[in-house]
Amino acid sequence: MKILAVCVLGCAVVVLVGAAAVEEEKAQNDQTELTNLDKRYLLYFRGWSRINGRLFYYVPKPMTWTQAEKYCQSIGANLASVHSRYEYQRIRKLIFVATHAKRETWIGGSDAQQERTWLWSDGSVFRYSRWCSREPNNYHGRQHCLQMNHRGWCWDDLECYARRPSVCAKKRHTWRRG
């Protein structure tokens, strides 16, 4: 009888330890899923500003124009396109709030495909512009990417290999799963 009781007790311990291990693994998996969900949520909402039905995000890390565009794409966006004075002013404010300065910053315009034919990297039509006087000038034939806040307020074409912070933009309903 004692042997039977010890066997039953031993089996119960094995079952309880196994169940506890399964619960612990499940809790870790749930925590991992929650952590990934939290990251996606924070990436999607923290730091993004809504302007005219799109979301804009200031990226402080200086990168080349191409690196900045690739980063924006990695978060389901593109370098920002600007379609009105209102959007332009709100993006300038976004940069100023983040930096306390009027920092030169990449946005999504480029004429690398054909000189003087400016396109937005998100594929939208390039109609609105805020060029500085005598810009774009394609200085030395190498300036094909658009920075804003040149001289503190206007747009300038610049060599794409220059390193600048950037602004990404995406449609509000776009969700990039990681």
VMD Tcl script that builds the backbone (N, CA, C; Angstrom):
set m [mol new atoms 534]
animate dup $m
set s [atomselect $m all]
$s set {name element resname resid chain x y z} {
  {N N MET 1 A 0.820 -1.187 0.000}
  {CA C MET 1 A 0.000 0.000 0.000}
  {C C MET 1 A 0.870 1.258 0.000}
  {N N LYS 2 A 1.952 1.211 0.794}
  {CA C LYS 2 A 2.851 2.358 0.830}
  {C C LYS 2 A 3.497 2.575 -0.542}
  {N N ILE 3 A 3.828 1.466 -1.210}
  {CA C ILE 3 A 4.437 1.573 -2.533}
  {C C ILE 3 A 3.449 2.198 -3.517}
  {N N LEU 4 A 2.190 1.803 -3.442}
  {CA C LEU 4 A 1.155 2.368 -4.304}
  {C C LEU 4 A 0.989 3.858 -4.037}
  {N N ALA 5 A 0.982 4.243 -2.783}
  {CA C ALA 5 A 0.843 5.652 -2.416}
  {C C ALA 5 A 2.031 6.451 -2.929}
  {N N VAL 6 A 3.245 5.909 -2.806}
  {CA C VAL 6 A 4.446 6.588 -3.289}
  {C C VAL 6 A 4.390 6.723 -4.811}
  {N N CYS 7 A 3.945 5.656 -5.492}
  {CA C CYS 7 A 3.821 5.713 -6.958}
  {C C CYS 7 A 2.810 6.766 -7.392}
  {N N VAL 8 A 1.659 6.802 -6.733}
  {CA C VAL 8 A 0.625 7.789 -7.058}
  {C C VAL 8 A 1.150 9.193 -6.791}
  {N N LEU 9 A 1.808 9.353 -5.641}
  {CA C LEU 9 A 2.367 10.661 -5.294}
  {C C LEU 9 A 3.434 11.067 -6.316}
  {N N GLY 10 A 4.286 10.122 -6.708}
  {CA C GLY 10 A 5.324 10.397 -7.703}
  {C C GLY 10 A 4.728 10.793 -9.042}
  {N N CYS 11 A 3.694 10.065 -9.470}
  {CA C CYS 11 A 3.018 10.398 -10.735}
  {C C CYS 11 A 2.379 11.776 -10.664}
  {N N ALA 12 A 1.776 12.082 -9.530}
  {CA C ALA 12 A 1.139 13.390 -9.358}
  {C C ALA 12 A 2.172 14.504 -9.455}
  {N N VAL 13 A 3.336 14.301 -8.849}
  {CA C VAL 13 A 4.406 15.306 -8.907}
  {C C VAL 13 A 4.868 15.491 -10.349}
  {N N VAL 14 A 5.064 14.375 -11.070}
  {CA C VAL 14 A 5.493 14.459 -12.469}
  {C C VAL 14 A 4.462 15.216 -13.302}
  {N N VAL 15 A 3.187 14.905 -13.110}
  {CA C VAL 15 A 2.118 15.574 -13.853}
  {C C VAL 15 A 2.087 17.058 -13.516}
  {N N LEU 16 A 2.187 17.391 -12.228}
  {CA C LEU 16 A 2.146 18.802 -11.822}
  {C C LEU 16 A 3.355 19.569 -12.344}
  {N N VAL 17 A 4.539 18.974 -12.264}
  {CA C VAL 17 A 5.749 19.629 -12.774}
  {C C VAL 17 A 5.631 19.822 -14.286}
  {N N GLY 18 A 5.156 18.794 -14.983}
  {CA C GLY 18 A 4.960 18.907 -16.434}
  {C C GLY 18 A 3.951 19.980 -16.786}
  {N N ALA 19 A 2.845 20.019 -16.038}
  {CA C ALA 19 A 1.816 21.034 -16.284}
  {C C ALA 19 A 2.367 22.426 -16.016}
  {N N ALA 20 A 3.164 22.544 -14.952}
  {CA C ALA 20 A 3.755 23.846 -14.630}
  {C C ALA 20 A 4.709 24.288 -15.742}
  {N N ALA 21 A 5.494 23.340 -16.266}
  {CA C ALA 21 A 6.421 23.667 -17.356}
  {C C ALA 21 A 5.664 24.100 -18.603}
  {N N VAL 22 A 4.568 23.392 -18.908}
  {CA C VAL 22 A 3.742 23.755 -20.062}
  {C C VAL 22 A 3.145 25.138 -19.860}
  {N N GLU 23 A 2.646 25.416 -18.658}
  {CA C GLU 23 A 2.070 26.732 -18.368}
  {C C GLU 23 A 3.128 27.822 -18.464}
  {N N GLU 24 A 4.336 27.531 -17.963}
  {CA C GLU 24 A 5.415 28.511 -18.027}
  {C C GLU 24 A 5.797 28.797 -19.479}
  {N N GLU 25 A 5.899 27.742 -20.294}
  {CA C GLU 25 A 6.217 27.922 -21.711}
  {C C GLU 25 A 5.121 28.711 -22.413}
  {N N LYS 26 A 3.870 28.383 -22.094}
  {CA C LYS 26 A 2.742 29.100 -22.684}
  {C C LYS 26 A 2.779 30.569 -22.276}
  {N N ALA 27 A 3.086 30.831 -21.008}
  {CA C ALA 27 A 3.172 32.214 -20.532}
  {C C ALA 27 A 4.286 32.957 -21.256}
  {N N GLN 28 A 5.439 32.280 -21.472}
  {CA C GLN 28 A 6.534 32.915 -22.199}
  {C C GLN 28 A 6.132 33.203 -23.641}
  {N N ASN 29 A 5.448 32.255 -24.284}
  {CA C ASN 29 A 4.978 32.472 -25.655}
  {C C ASN 29 A 3.985 33.620 -25.712}
  {N N ASP 30 A 3.060 33.652 -24.732}
  {CA C ASP 30 A 2.095 34.745 -24.674}
  {C C ASP 30 A 2.811 36.072 -24.482}
  {N N GLN 31 A 3.842 36.085 -23.614}
  {CA C GLN 31 A 4.600 37.305 -23.364}
  {C C GLN 31 A 5.332 37.742 -24.625}
  {N N THR 32 A 5.904 36.770 -25.361}
  {CA C THR 32 A 6.590 37.098 -26.608}
  {C C THR 32 A 5.609 37.688 -27.610}
  {N N GLU 33 A 4.437 37.064 -27.743}
  {CA C GLU 33 A 3.425 37.599 -28.652}
  {C C GLU 33 A 3.002 38.987 -28.216}
  {N N LEU 34 A 2.814 39.174 -26.915}
  {CA C LEU 34 A 2.418 40.478 -26.399}
  {C C LEU 34 A 3.514 41.496 -26.667}
  {N N THR 35 A 4.764 41.094 -26.441}
  {CA C THR 35 A 5.873 42.005 -26.685}
  {C C THR 35 A 5.915 42.405 -28.154}
  {N N ASN 36 A 5.768 41.446 -29.071}
  {CA C ASN 36 A 5.765 41.768 -30.501}
  {C C ASN 36 A 4.591 42.667 -30.854}
  {N N LEU 37 A 3.420 42.386 -30.268}
  {CA C LEU 37 A 2.251 43.223 -30.507}
  {C C LEU 37 A 2.491 44.626 -29.975}
  {N N ASP 38 A 3.070 44.719 -28.773}
  {CA C ASP 38 A 3.382 46.028 -28.202}
  {C C ASP 38 A 4.332 46.797 -29.106}
  {N N LYS 39 A 5.355 46.116 -29.628}
  {CA C LYS 39 A 6.315 46.783 -30.511}
  {C C LYS 39 A 5.621 47.318 -31.751}
  {N N ARG 40 A 4.772 46.480 -32.359}
  {CA C ARG 40 A 4.057 46.937 -33.554}
  {C C ARG 40 A 3.151 48.109 -33.214}
  {N N TYR 41 A 2.466 48.024 -32.067}
  {CA C TYR 41 A 1.559 49.092 -31.655}
  {C C TYR 41 A 2.340 50.384 -31.444}
  {N N LEU 42 A 3.448 50.285 -30.703}
  {CA C LEU 42 A 4.236 51.480 -30.422}
  {C C LEU 42 A 4.839 52.046 -31.698}
  {N N LEU 43 A 5.336 51.168 -32.564}
  {CA C LEU 43 A 5.889 51.639 -33.828}
  {C C LEU 43 A 4.815 52.334 -34.644}
  {N N TYR 44 A 3.610 51.785 -34.601}
  {CA C TYR 44 A 2.531 52.339 -35.407}
  {C C TYR 44 A 2.031 53.669 -34.860}
  {N N PHE 45 A 1.962 53.803 -33.545}
  {CA C PHE 45 A 1.331 54.998 -32.989}
  {C C PHE 45 A 2.292 55.981 -32.325}
  {N N ARG 46 A 3.292 55.524 -31.611}
  {CA C ARG 46 A 4.170 56.445 -30.897}
  {C C ARG 46 A 5.008 57.244 -31.885}
  {N N GLY 47 A 4.955 58.543 -31.772}
  {CA C GLY 47 A 5.771 59.393 -32.613}
  {C C GLY 47 A 5.156 59.762 -33.953}
  {N N TRP 48 A 4.078 59.128 -34.334}
  {CA C TRP 48 A 3.427 59.442 -35.605}
  {C C TRP 48 A 2.466 60.604 -35.408}
  {N N SER 49 A 2.419 61.496 -36.366}
  {CA C SER 49 A 1.496 62.631 -36.334}
  {C C SER 49 A 0.552 62.534 -37.521}
  {N N ARG 50 A -0.709 62.760 -37.265}
  {CA C ARG 50 A -1.708 62.693 -38.336}
  {C C ARG 50 A -1.831 64.054 -39.002}
  {N N ILE 51 A -1.677 64.060 -40.314}
  {CA C ILE 51 A -1.805 65.282 -41.108}
  {C C ILE 51 A -2.589 64.917 -42.362}
  {N N ASN 52 A -3.734 65.560 -42.554}
  {CA C ASN 52 A -4.549 65.333 -43.762}
  {C C ASN 52 A -4.795 63.851 -44.052}
  {N N GLY 53 A -5.118 63.092 -43.036}
  {CA C GLY 53 A -5.460 61.687 -43.235}
  {C C GLY 53 A -4.280 60.758 -43.444}
  {N N ARG 54 A -3.054 61.266 -43.321}
  {CA C ARG 54 A -1.862 60.419 -43.401}
  {C C ARG 54 A -1.102 60.525 -42.087}
  {N N LEU 55 A -0.207 59.571 -41.861}
  {CA C LEU 55 A 0.624 59.568 -40.665}
  {C C LEU 55 A 2.054 59.922 -41.054}
  {N N PHE 56 A 2.665 60.816 -40.291}
  {CA C PHE 56 A 4.024 61.288 -40.549}
  {C C PHE 56 A 4.896 60.988 -39.337}
  {N N TYR 57 A 6.155 60.644 -39.607}
  {CA C TYR 57 A 7.072 60.236 -38.547}
  {C C TYR 57 A 8.444 60.840 -38.811}
  {N N TYR 58 A 8.978 61.574 -37.833}
  {CA C TYR 58 A 10.309 62.167 -37.956}
  {C C TYR 58 A 11.350 61.135 -37.532}
  {N N VAL 59 A 12.340 60.916 -38.385}
  {CA C VAL 59 A 13.430 59.976 -38.107}
  {C C VAL 59 A 14.702 60.800 -37.894}
  {N N PRO 60 A 15.198 60.892 -36.658}
  {CA C PRO 60 A 16.327 61.776 -36.372}
  {C C PRO 60 A 17.681 61.287 -36.879}
  {N N LYS 61 A 17.815 59.999 -37.155}
  {CA C LYS 61 A 19.113 59.456 -37.558}
  {C C LYS 61 A 19.493 59.950 -38.951}
  {N N PRO 62 A 20.660 60.595 -39.091}
  {CA C PRO 62 A 21.104 61.030 -40.416}
  {C C PRO 62 A 21.415 59.826 -41.308}
  {N N MET 63 A 20.829 59.828 -42.489}
  {CA C MET 63 A 21.036 58.759 -43.474}
  {C C MET 63 A 21.095 59.391 -44.853}
  {N N THR 64 A 21.581 58.627 -45.832}
  {CA C THR 64 A 21.477 59.079 -47.215}
  {C C THR 64 A 19.998 59.037 -47.602}
  {N N TRP 65 A 19.660 59.675 -48.713}
  {CA C TRP 65 A 18.260 59.672 -49.147}
  {C C TRP 65 A 17.782 58.242 -49.379}
  {N N THR 66 A 18.598 57.421 -50.027}
  {CA C THR 66 A 18.211 56.034 -50.316}
  {C C THR 66 A 18.050 55.225 -49.036}
  {N N GLN 67 A 18.969 55.384 -48.092}
  {CA C GLN 67 A 18.840 54.679 -46.811}
  {C C GLN 67 A 17.567 55.111 -46.090}
  {N N ALA 68 A 17.273 56.404 -46.136}
  {CA C ALA 68 A 16.070 56.917 -45.475}
  {C C ALA 68 A 14.814 56.336 -46.116}
  {N N GLU 69 A 14.778 56.281 -47.445}
  {CA C GLU 69 A 13.619 55.697 -48.134}
  {C C GLU 69 A 13.467 54.223 -47.776}
  {N N LYS 70 A 14.571 53.487 -47.744}
  {CA C LYS 70 A 14.508 52.063 -47.384}
  {C C LYS 70 A 14.021 51.893 -45.946}
  {N N TYR 71 A 14.465 52.774 -45.043}
  {CA C TYR 71 A 13.989 52.689 -43.661}
  {C C TYR 71 A 12.478 52.930 -43.614}
  {N N CYS 72 A 12.027 53.968 -44.291}
  {CA C CYS 72 A 10.586 54.254 -44.317}
  {C C CYS 72 A 9.815 53.052 -44.850}
  {N N GLN 73 A 10.300 52.437 -45.914}
  {CA C GLN 73 A 9.626 51.263 -46.468}
  {C C GLN 73 A 9.588 50.119 -45.462}
  {N N SER 74 A 10.624 49.996 -44.628}
  {CA C SER 74 A 10.661 48.908 -43.642}
  {C C SER 74 A 9.578 49.062 -42.579}
  {N N ILE 75 A 9.043 50.264 -42.429}
  {CA C ILE 75 A 7.957 50.488 -41.470}
  {C C ILE 75 A 6.635 50.767 -42.192}
  {N N GLY 76 A 6.565 50.357 -43.447}
  {CA C GLY 76 A 5.318 50.460 -44.202}
  {C C GLY 76 A 5.012 51.847 -44.721}
  {N N ALA 77 A 6.042 52.656 -44.935}
  {CA C ALA 77 A 5.851 54.046 -45.356}
  {C C ALA 77 A 6.804 54.360 -46.511}
  {N N ASN 78 A 6.839 55.623 -46.896}
  {CA C ASN 78 A 7.811 56.170 -47.847}
  {C C ASN 78 A 8.287 57.489 -47.280}
  {N N LEU 79 A 9.370 58.009 -47.836}
  {CA C LEU 79 A 9.714 59.386 -47.495}
  {C C LEU 79 A 8.503 60.252 -47.828}
  {N N ALA 80 A 8.290 61.279 -47.038}
  {CA C ALA 80 A 7.064 62.072 -47.133}
  {C C ALA 80 A 6.944 62.809 -48.459}
  {N N SER 81 A 5.747 62.782 -48.995}
  {CA C SER 81 A 5.375 63.647 -50.116}
  {C C SER 81 A 4.569 64.798 -49.520}
  {N N VAL 82 A 4.653 65.954 -50.162}
  {CA C VAL 82 A 3.980 67.152 -49.652}
  {C C VAL 82 A 3.062 67.675 -50.745}
  {N N HIS 83 A 1.776 67.858 -50.405}
  {CA C HIS 83 A 0.788 68.202 -51.429}
  {C C HIS 83 A 0.089 69.535 -51.209}
  {N N SER 84 A 0.452 70.249 -50.142}
  {CA C SER 84 A -0.195 71.539 -49.892}
  {C C SER 84 A 0.646 72.354 -48.910}
  {N N ARG 85 A 0.353 73.639 -48.880}
  {CA C ARG 85 A 1.037 74.508 -47.924}
  {C C ARG 85 A 0.751 74.057 -46.498}
  {N N TYR 86 A -0.477 73.631 -46.240}
  {CA C TYR 86 A -0.852 73.153 -44.915}
  {C C TYR 86 A 0.020 71.960 -44.503}
  {N N GLU 87 A 0.163 70.973 -45.383}
  {CA C GLU 87 A 1.013 69.819 -45.067}
  {C C GLU 87 A 2.454 70.253 -44.841}
  {N N TYR 88 A 2.938 71.133 -45.703}
  {CA C TYR 88 A 4.306 71.639 -45.580}
  {C C TYR 88 A 4.521 72.282 -44.212}
  {N N GLN 89 A 3.598 73.138 -43.790}
  {CA C GLN 89 A 3.733 73.812 -42.498}
  {C C GLN 89 A 3.656 72.825 -41.337}
  {N N ARG 90 A 2.781 71.844 -41.430}
  {CA C ARG 90 A 2.655 70.848 -40.358}
  {C C ARG 90 A 3.903 69.962 -40.270}
  {N N ILE 91 A 4.488 69.615 -41.409}
  {CA C ILE 91 A 5.720 68.816 -41.393}
  {C C ILE 91 A 6.859 69.638 -40.794}
  {N N ARG 92 A 6.931 70.919 -41.152}
  {CA C ARG 92 A 7.948 71.797 -40.553}
  {C C ARG 92 A 7.780 71.852 -39.042}
  {N N LYS 93 A 6.533 71.928 -38.590}
  {CA C LYS 93 A 6.263 71.959 -37.151}
  {C C LYS 93 A 6.669 70.635 -36.501}
  {N N LEU 94 A 6.381 69.518 -37.155}
  {CA C LEU 94 A 6.775 68.199 -36.652}
  {C C LEU 94 A 8.293 68.137 -36.439}
  {N N ILE 95 A 9.051 68.627 -37.412}
  {CA C ILE 95 A 10.514 68.645 -37.313}
  {C C ILE 95 A 10.954 69.564 -36.181}
  {N N PHE 96 A 10.346 70.738 -36.094}
  {CA C PHE 96 A 10.730 71.705 -35.071}
  {C C PHE 96 A 10.442 71.176 -33.668}
  {N N VAL 97 A 9.300 70.551 -33.477}
  {CA C VAL 97 A 8.952 69.990 -32.164}
  {C C VAL 97 A 9.954 68.901 -31.775}
  {N N ALA 98 A 10.369 68.099 -32.740}
  {CA C ALA 98 A 11.305 67.002 -32.457}
  {C C ALA 98 A 12.725 67.491 -32.206}
  {N N THR 99 A 13.120 68.583 -32.861}
  {CA C THR 99 A 14.533 68.998 -32.829}
  {C C THR 99 A 14.775 70.358 -32.182}
  {N N HIS 100 A 13.717 71.132 -31.991}
  {CA C HIS 100 A 13.820 72.515 -31.510}
  {C C HIS 100 A 14.662 73.359 -32.468}
  {N N ALA 101 A 14.625 72.979 -33.736}
  {CA C ALA 101 A 15.360 73.700 -34.775}
  {C C ALA 101 A 14.675 73.453 -36.114}
  {N N LYS 102 A 15.072 74.232 -37.105}
  {CA C LYS 102 A 14.562 74.053 -38.470}
  {C C LYS 102 A 15.612 73.265 -39.253}
  {N N ARG 103 A 15.769 71.986 -38.916}
  {CA C ARG 103 A 16.820 71.145 -39.487}
  {C C ARG 103 A 16.517 70.744 -40.920}
  {N N GLU 104 A 17.557 70.772 -41.739}
  {CA C GLU 104 A 17.428 70.261 -43.099}
  {C C GLU 104 A 17.119 68.770 -43.010}
  {N N THR 105 A 16.084 68.354 -43.741}
  {CA C THR 105 A 15.521 67.015 -43.581}
  {C C THR 105 A 15.096 66.460 -44.935}
  {N N TRP 106 A 15.379 65.172 -45.165}
  {CA C TRP 106 A 14.940 64.528 -46.403}
  {C C TRP 106 A 13.430 64.358 -46.428}
  {N N ILE 107 A 12.854 64.633 -47.597}
  {CA C ILE 107 A 11.495 64.208 -47.918}
  {C C ILE 107 A 11.588 63.447 -49.247}
  {N N GLY 108 A 10.473 62.957 -49.754}
  {CA C GLY 108 A 10.501 61.955 -50.810}
  {C C GLY 108 A 10.644 62.398 -52.244}
  {N N GLY 109 A 11.030 63.619 -52.518}
  {CA C GLY 109 A 11.169 64.071 -53.895}
  {C C GLY 109 A 12.510 63.702 -54.501}
  {N N SER 110 A 12.485 63.350 -55.788}
  {CA C SER 110 A 13.718 63.022 -56.506}
  {C C SER 110 A 13.522 63.252 -58.005}
  {N N ASP 111 A 14.596 63.715 -58.655}
  {CA C ASP 111 A 14.578 63.785 -60.123}
  {C C ASP 111 A 15.705 62.922 -60.693}
  {N N ALA 112 A 16.089 61.898 -59.944}
  {CA C ALA 112 A 17.171 61.005 -60.379}
  {C C ALA 112 A 16.804 60.245 -61.648}
  {N N GLN 113 A 15.522 60.006 -61.858}
  {CA C GLN 113 A 15.092 59.247 -63.030}
  {C C GLN 113 A 15.235 60.075 -64.304}
  {N N GLN 114 A 14.888 61.360 -64.209}
  {CA C GLN 114 A 15.010 62.268 -65.350}
  {C C GLN 114 A 15.173 63.676 -64.806}
  {N N GLU 115 A 16.222 64.338 -65.240}
  {CA C GLU 115 A 16.520 65.678 -64.752}
  {C C GLU 115 A 15.331 66.623 -64.941}
  {N N ARG 116 A 15.017 67.344 -63.877}
  {CA C ARG 116 A 13.936 68.339 -63.802}
  {C C ARG 116 A 12.529 67.741 -63.848}
  {N N THR 117 A 12.412 66.432 -63.800}
  {CA C THR 117 A 11.108 65.789 -63.650}
  {C C THR 117 A 11.068 65.219 -62.242}
  {N N TRP 118 A 10.466 65.978 -61.343}
  {CA C TRP 118 A 10.439 65.592 -59.933}
  {C C TRP 118 A 9.287 64.640 -59.662}
  {N N LEU 119 A 9.611 63.581 -58.940}
  {CA C LEU 119 A 8.637 62.554 -58.580}
  {C C LEU 119 A 8.690 62.326 -57.073}
  {N N TRP 120 A 7.572 61.907 -56.519}
  {CA C TRP 120 A 7.539 61.498 -55.109}
  {C C TRP 120 A 7.786 60.000 -55.032}
  {N N SER 121 A 8.521 59.572 -54.039}
  {CA C SER 121 A 8.843 58.145 -53.900}
  {C C SER 121 A 7.616 57.291 -53.603}
  {N N ASP 122 A 6.529 57.902 -53.125}
  {CA C ASP 122 A 5.303 57.129 -52.868}
  {C C ASP 122 A 4.433 56.998 -54.120}
  {N N GLY 123 A 4.875 57.569 -55.239}
  {CA C GLY 123 A 4.139 57.454 -56.492}
  {C C GLY 123 A 3.078 58.514 -56.706}
  {N N SER 124 A 2.862 59.389 -55.732}
  {CA C SER 124 A 1.849 60.436 -55.895}
  {C C SER 124 A 2.366 61.529 -56.835}
  {N N VAL 125 A 1.443 62.342 -57.332}
  {CA C VAL 125 A 1.772 63.384 -58.307}
  {C C VAL 125 A 2.487 64.545 -57.615}
  {N N PHE 126 A 3.564 65.018 -58.225}
  {CA C PHE 126 A 4.370 66.115 -57.694}
  {C C PHE 126 A 3.827 67.431 -58.246}
  {N N ARG 127 A 2.955 68.090 -57.486}
  {CA C ARG 127 A 2.376 69.369 -57.937}
  {C C ARG 127 A 2.820 70.525 -57.066}
  {N N TYR 128 A 2.710 70.360 -55.758}
  {CA C TYR 128 A 3.076 71.423 -54.819}
  {C C TYR 128 A 4.593 71.444 -54.648}
  {N N SER 129 A 5.161 72.643 -54.552}
  {CA C SER 129 A 6.593 72.758 -54.244}
  {C C SER 129 A 6.843 74.037 -53.457}
  {N N ARG 130 A 7.964 74.066 -52.802}
  {CA C ARG 130 A 8.354 75.211 -51.975}
  {C C ARG 130 A 9.855 75.459 -52.158}
  {N N TRP 131 A 10.283 75.542 -53.426}
  {CA C TRP 131 A 11.699 75.685 -53.735}
  {C C TRP 131 A 12.255 77.019 -53.251}
  {N N CYS 132 A 13.498 77.012 -52.814}
  {CA C CYS 132 A 14.223 78.249 -52.525}
  {C C CYS 132 A 14.475 78.955 -53.859}
  {N N SER 133 A 14.797 80.244 -53.799}
  {CA C SER 133 A 15.082 80.949 -55.050}
  {C C SER 133 A 16.299 80.300 -55.720}
  {N N ARG 134 A 16.244 80.218 -57.048}
  {CA C ARG 134 A 17.280 79.596 -57.878}
  {C C ARG 134 A 17.451 78.090 -57.605}
  {N N GLU 135 A 16.430 77.471 -57.092}
  {CA C GLU 135 A 16.428 76.014 -56.871}
  {C C GLU 135 A 15.227 75.428 -57.604}
  {N N PRO 136 A 15.274 74.219 -58.005}
  {CA C PRO 136 A 16.417 73.300 -57.940}
  {C C PRO 136 A 17.452 73.660 -59.007}
  {N N ASN 137 A 18.718 73.575 -58.645}
  {CA C ASN 137 A 19.758 73.995 -59.585}
  {C C ASN 137 A 20.656 72.854 -60.064}
  {N N ASN 138 A 20.523 71.664 -59.494}
  {CA C ASN 138 A 21.331 70.504 -59.884}
  {C C ASN 138 A 22.813 70.865 -59.943}
  {N N TYR 139 A 23.300 71.492 -58.894}
  {CA C TYR 139 A 24.680 71.964 -58.806}
  {C C TYR 139 A 25.662 70.854 -59.177}
  {N N HIS 140 A 26.536 71.133 -60.117}
  {CA C HIS 140 A 27.529 70.181 -60.639}
  {C C HIS 140 A 26.889 68.908 -61.210}
  {N N GLY 141 A 25.597 68.972 -61.539}
  {CA C GLY 141 A 24.923 67.838 -62.160}
  {C C GLY 141 A 24.720 66.629 -61.258}
  {N N ARG 142 A 24.790 66.839 -59.927}
  {CA C ARG 142 A 24.721 65.689 -59.018}
  {C C ARG 142 A 23.618 65.796 -57.970}
  {N N GLN 143 A 22.781 66.805 -58.035}
  {CA C GLN 143 A 21.773 67.004 -56.991}
  {C C GLN 143 A 20.416 66.495 -57.478}
  {N N HIS 144 A 19.988 65.376 -56.915}
  {CA C HIS 144 A 18.766 64.733 -57.396}
  {C C HIS 144 A 17.776 64.392 -56.290}
  {N N CYS 145 A 18.055 64.797 -55.059}
  {CA C CYS 145 A 17.167 64.454 -53.948}
  {C C CYS 145 A 16.742 65.712 -53.205}
  {N N LEU 146 A 15.546 65.665 -52.626}
  {CA C LEU 146 A 14.916 66.855 -52.070}
  {C C LEU 146 A 15.048 66.912 -50.551}
  {N N GLN 147 A 15.621 68.027 -50.082}
  {CA C GLN 147 A 15.630 68.296 -48.650}
  {C C GLN 147 A 14.755 69.515 -48.388}
  {N N MET 148 A 14.092 69.523 -47.247}
  {CA C MET 148 A 13.323 70.702 -46.856}
  {C C MET 148 A 14.046 71.398 -45.710}
  {N N ASN 149 A 13.588 72.604 -45.393}
  {CA C ASN 149 A 14.169 73.453 -44.349}
  {C C ASN 149 A 15.555 73.974 -44.714}
  {N N HIS 150 A 15.866 74.026 -46.003}
  {CA C HIS 150 A 17.109 74.670 -46.423}
  {C C HIS 150 A 16.977 76.160 -46.107}
  {N N ARG 151 A 18.025 76.743 -45.590}
  {CA C ARG 151 A 17.980 78.144 -45.128}
  {C C ARG 151 A 16.864 78.347 -44.101}
  {N N GLY 152 A 16.438 77.264 -43.480}
  {CA C GLY 152 A 15.437 77.351 -42.428}
  {C C GLY 152 A 14.002 77.261 -42.886}
  {N N TRP 153 A 13.752 77.281 -44.197}
  {CA C TRP 153 A 12.336 77.286 -44.583}
  {C C TRP 153 A 12.006 76.694 -45.942}
  {N N CYS 154 A 12.924 76.641 -46.898}
  {CA C CYS 154 A 12.528 76.253 -48.260}
  {C C CYS 154 A 13.179 74.943 -48.700}
  {N N TRP 155 A 12.844 74.521 -49.924}
  {CA C TRP 155 A 13.326 73.255 -50.476}
  {C C TRP 155 A 14.574 73.472 -51.325}
  {N N ASP 156 A 15.410 72.439 -51.344}
  {CA C ASP 156 A 16.656 72.475 -52.089}
  {C C ASP 156 A 16.943 71.082 -52.634}
  {N N ASP 157 A 17.472 71.017 -53.856}
  {CA C ASP 157 A 17.958 69.726 -54.338}
  {C C ASP 157 A 19.379 69.546 -53.817}
  {N N LEU 158 A 19.714 68.313 -53.488}
  {CA C LEU 158 A 20.992 68.024 -52.842}
  {C C LEU 158 A 21.489 66.666 -53.320}
  {N N GLU 159 A 22.803 66.441 -53.207}
  {CA C GLU 159 A 23.359 65.129 -53.527}
  {C C GLU 159 A 22.703 64.084 -52.626}
  {N N CYS 160 A 22.271 62.990 -53.211}
  {CA C CYS 160 A 21.528 61.957 -52.475}
  {C C CYS 160 A 22.378 61.238 -51.442}
  {N N TYR 161 A 23.705 61.332 -51.560}
  {CA C TYR 161 A 24.579 60.661 -50.597}
  {C C TYR 161 A 24.787 61.473 -49.317}
  {N N ALA 162 A 24.316 62.717 -49.299}
  {CA C ALA 162 A 24.410 63.517 -48.070}
  {C C ALA 162 A 23.566 62.845 -46.985}
  {N N ARG 163 A 23.961 63.032 -45.753}
  {CA C ARG 163 A 23.235 62.411 -44.634}
  {C C ARG 163 A 22.364 63.451 -43.947}
  {N N ARG 164 A 21.094 63.113 -43.844}
  {CA C ARG 164 A 20.101 63.995 -43.233}
  {C C ARG 164 A 19.135 63.151 -42.416}
  {N N PRO 165 A 18.488 63.766 -41.415}
  {CA C PRO 165 A 17.320 63.108 -40.825}
  {C C PRO 165 A 16.223 63.086 -41.886}
  {N N SER 166 A 15.105 62.459 -41.598}
  {CA C SER 166 A 14.072 62.328 -42.626}
  {C C SER 166 A 12.685 62.299 -42.016}
  {N N VAL 167 A 11.685 62.437 -42.889}
  {CA C VAL 167 A 10.285 62.304 -42.479}
  {C C VAL 167 A 9.649 61.232 -43.351}
  {N N CYS 168 A 9.083 60.224 -42.688}
  {CA C CYS 168 A 8.342 59.159 -43.372}
  {C C CYS 168 A 6.856 59.494 -43.320}
  {N N ALA 169 A 6.103 58.985 -44.279}
  {CA C ALA 169 A 4.647 59.167 -44.274}
  {C C ALA 169 A 3.987 57.915 -44.821}
  {N N LYS 170 A 2.798 57.628 -44.298}
  {CA C LYS 170 A 2.011 56.514 -44.815}
  {C C LYS 170 A 0.539 56.808 -44.649}
  {N N LYS 171 A -0.241 56.108 -45.452}
  {CA C LYS 171 A -1.687 56.228 -45.326}
  {C C LYS 171 A -2.088 55.675 -43.975}
  {N N ARG 172 A -3.111 56.231 -43.409}
  {CA C ARG 172 A -3.536 55.844 -42.066}
  {C C ARG 172 A -3.877 54.378 -41.933}
  {N N HIS 173 A -4.457 53.781 -42.949}
  {CA C HIS 173 A -4.911 52.398 -42.848}
  {C C HIS 173 A -3.808 51.382 -43.126}
  {N N THR 174 A -2.617 51.828 -43.523}
  {CA C THR 174 A -1.524 50.909 -43.812}
  {C C THR 174 A -1.008 50.310 -42.512}
  {N N TRP 175 A -0.862 49.006 -42.477}
  {CA C TRP 175 A -0.349 48.322 -41.298}
  {C C TRP 175 A 0.726 47.363 -41.746}
  {N N ARG 176 A 1.905 47.550 -41.254}
  {CA C ARG 176 A 3.042 46.686 -41.611}
  {C C ARG 176 A 3.256 45.708 -40.474}
  {N N ARG 177 A 3.023 44.438 -40.721}
  {CA C ARG 177 A 3.227 43.424 -39.683}
  {C C ARG 177 A 4.692 43.035 -39.658}
  {N N GLY 178 A 5.235 42.966 -38.444}
  {CA C GLY 178 A 6.649 42.641 -38.294}
  {C C GLY 178 A 6.907 41.203 -38.000}
}
mol reanalyze $m
mol bondsrecalc $m
mol representation Tube
mol addrep $m
